């Protein structure tokens, strides 16, 4: 599945080492919303945690993860 523009932005923030609370502040969401969106991203990318997300995101995008 393809990530939406918003999901891609969240994934890039994760790749760059931001915590959920930091992502929430930047995007104007609650921390709970970021967690829910990450769950959707994990399912779409068939991963189970942040490390797997980072590895798979970078390998698929083959780019630097600048937000």
C-alpha positions as CSV (number, residue, x, y, z in Angstrom):
1,X,0.0,0.0,0.0
2,X,1.0,3.5,-0.6
3,X,1.4,6.0,2.2
4,X,-0.5,9.2,2.1
5,X,1.4,12.5,2.1
6,X,0.6,12.9,5.8
7,X,1.7,9.4,6.6
8,X,5.0,9.9,4.7
9,X,5.7,13.0,6.7
10,X,5.1,11.2,10.0
11,X,7.4,8.3,8.8
12,X,10.1,10.8,7.9
13,X,9.9,12.4,11.3
14,X,10.3,8.9,12.9
15,X,13.3,8.2,10.6
16,X,14.8,11.4,11.8
17,X,14.5,10.3,15.4
18,X,11.6,12.4,16.6
19,X,9.4,11.1,19.5
20,X,5.7,10.9,19.1
21,X,5.2,14.0,21.3
22,X,7.5,16.0,19.1
23,X,5.8,14.8,15.9
24,X,2.4,15.7,17.5
25,X,3.6,19.2,18.3
26,X,5.0,19.8,14.8
27,X,1.8,18.5,13.1
28,X,-0.7,20.0,15.5
29,X,-2.0,16.6,16.7
30,X,-2.4,15.0,20.0
31,X,0.2,12.3,20.9
32,X,-2.7,9.7,20.7
33,X,-3.4,10.7,17.1
34,X,0.2,10.2,16.2
35,X,0.2,6.8,17.8
36,X,-3.0,5.9,15.8
37,X,-1.5,7.1,12.6
38,X,1.7,5.1,13.3
39,X,-0.4,2.0,13.7
40,X,-1.8,2.5,10.3
41,X,1.6,3.2,8.8
42,X,3.0,0.0,10.5
43,X,0.1,-2.0,8.9
44,X,0.6,-0.5,5.5
45,X,4.3,-1.2,5.6
46,X,4.0,-4.6,7.2
47,X,6.2,-3.8,10.1
48,X,5.9,-4.1,13.9
49,X,8.1,-1.3,15.4
50,X,10.0,1.9,14.7
51,X,13.2,0.2,13.8
52,X,11.6,-1.9,11.2
53,X,9.7,1.2,9.9
54,X,13.0,3.1,9.6
55,X,14.8,0.2,7.8
56,X,11.9,-0.5,5.4
57,X,11.1,3.2,4.7
58,X,14.7,4.0,3.8
59,X,15.2,0.9,1.7
60,X,11.9,1.5,-0.2
61,X,12.4,5.3,-0.7
62,X,16.1,5.0,-1.2
63,X,16.4,8.7,-0.3
64,X,17.4,10.7,2.7
65,X,14.4,11.2,5.0
66,X,14.2,15.0,5.1
67,X,10.8,16.1,6.4
